[in-house]
Amino acid sequence: MARSISLFIAGVEYGGTTAPAKAQEEMLHLAVNTGIISYLGDATPASDAELVMALLRSPFESVQRLTALALRHDKADLIKRDDGTGNIILPIGPNLFQDNIQFYYLLVVQVLRENLKGFFKLLPQESDEPAPGEAA
């Protein structure tokens, strides 16, 4: 079931829902193969610039596919919210970010982070208490 997401990029709110599981499956595969996954965890948070650079170091075709999966261009599920008079339902694309294309890529990587955050539950969590079955 999709989860609602709300993100602020450069003072603008974007909202929508997480992608379907099939899209998340492909996102995870691409994020791991391009190395972007290393920057998406909360354990060692990356700066906005590091996130954008990680995405831009990936092959352009992979970035395009990740963007299509994350923003679902054909579904207009992720929307730009306006100043309180309602939602502007537009496919979010680079044309909305003239002279600030870095914010487009930051939005993409933040949406990827929201969609793939479950992956990081597989990693050991830092804790002061011993794991079950371990001696104290």
N, C-alpha and C positions, 0 to 999 in steps of 0.2 A: 504494500500500500504506500502510495506517495506521501511524503512528508512535506509540509509547507516550509519554504525558506524565504528569508528576507535578508538582503545584503545592501550595504551602503558602500558605494564607490564614488569617491570625489564628491561627497555630499548629496548624491542622488540615490534614491532607494529603488531597488529592483526586487521583485518578488515573484513567486511561482511555487512550483513543487519539484521534488526530486524526480529524476528520470525513472522510467520503467526498469525493472531488473535486467532485461535483455540489453538495454543501452548501458547500464552500469557494468555489466559483464564486459562489454567491449571497451568501455572507458578504463576499467581496471587493467585489462590486458595492454592497452596502449600506454597507459600511465607507467606501468612497470617496464615495458620495453623501451620507452623513451627516457626513463629515469626520473620523470616528474614526480612519481610517487614519493621519492625521498624527501621532497619539499612540502608535502601536504600534511604531514603528521603534526600533532599538537605538542609532542614531547620536546621537540627542538624547533620552535616556530621560526619560519623564514620571514624575512622582511618582504614588503610588497615588491620591491625591486628584484629581490632574489627569486620570488615566485614568477614574475614576468620573464626574467632572464632564463629560468629553467624551461619555461614553455617555449621561448624563442630559440633555444638551442636545439630543439627537436626538429626533425624534418618537417618541412612545410605541409606536406600531405597529411602527416600525423596530426599536426596542429589543426588543420582544417577539419579533419574527421572528429577530433576531440571537441572542437567548437560546435560542430553540427550536433553531436550527441548531447553535449552539455546544454546548449541553448535551444535545441530542437527547433531549428529554423522553420520547418514546415508546419509546426504545431502552434507557434506563438504562445507557448506555455509560460515562458519566463517573460515578464513584462516590466516595462519602465513605468514607475508610478510618478504621477505629476505632483504639483504643489497642493493637492487636497481637493481638487475639483473632480477627481475620478482617475481611472487608470487609462493610460495611453497604451492600447494593445497594438504593438508593432513587433514584427520580427526584429530581434535585436541583432544588429550587424555593425560592421565597422563604420558604415556611413553615419551612424549616430555619434561617433567619437572623433569628428574632424579636428585635427590639430592636437588630439589627446588620445591617440591610438593605444597608448600604454594602458589606459583605463579599460579599454575593451578587453585586452588580454588579461588584465587583473580580474575582471568580472568572470571571464572564462575559467581561470584557475581557481577562483573562490567557489564557483559552482561545482567544479570537479572535486574540490575538498569536501563540500557538503555531500556530494553523491558517494564518495569513497571513504568517508570517515569510519564506516564499519570495518574496513580492512584492518585498521590499526588496533582493533580489539583483539586481533590474533597475536599481537606482540606482547611480550612480558610487560606488565605494569610495574612501575617503581613503587615499592612499599617498604616501610620499616618493619613490617611484621613478616614472619616466615610464611612461606607458602604452605598449604595443607600437606602434611606428611613430612615436612622438614623440621629438623631440630632447631630450637631457639638458641 
